[in-house]
Amino acid sequence: MLKEKAGEIAGKIWNALDGTEGLTAKQIKKVTKLVDKDLFLGLGWLLREDKISTQEIEGELFIKLN
């Protein structure tokens, strides 16, 4: 059940990032209305699938599609 939820959350994050040059974690949370634990669950899924890359810029987590 958690695996299914992670996939759904990953899809929300993917859709938020699609068509952008990337977003901060805060921007993704605002667009998707996800709480921290769900955001990081989805990010973990996408990282594991090598669909996104992350970096820290000025103390902010920045995420973009690969």
C-alpha positions, 0 to 999 in steps of 0.5 A, a space after each residue: 500500500 505504501 509503495 502505491 502511495 509513493 508512486 502516486 506522490 512521485 507522479 504529482 512531483 513529476 507533473 509539477 516539475 515537467 516543463 520547468 527548469 527545476 523547482 525548490 522543495 518549497 515550490 514543489 510543496 506549494 504546487 502539490 500541497 504535499 507535507 514533508 514526509 510525503 514529499 520526501 517519499 516521492 523524491 526518494 522514489 524518483 531518485 531511485 528510478 533516476 528520474 530526477 537530480 538534486 542539489 543544494 543551492 544556497 541552503 535550498 534543495 533544488 530538484 530537476 528532471 533528468 
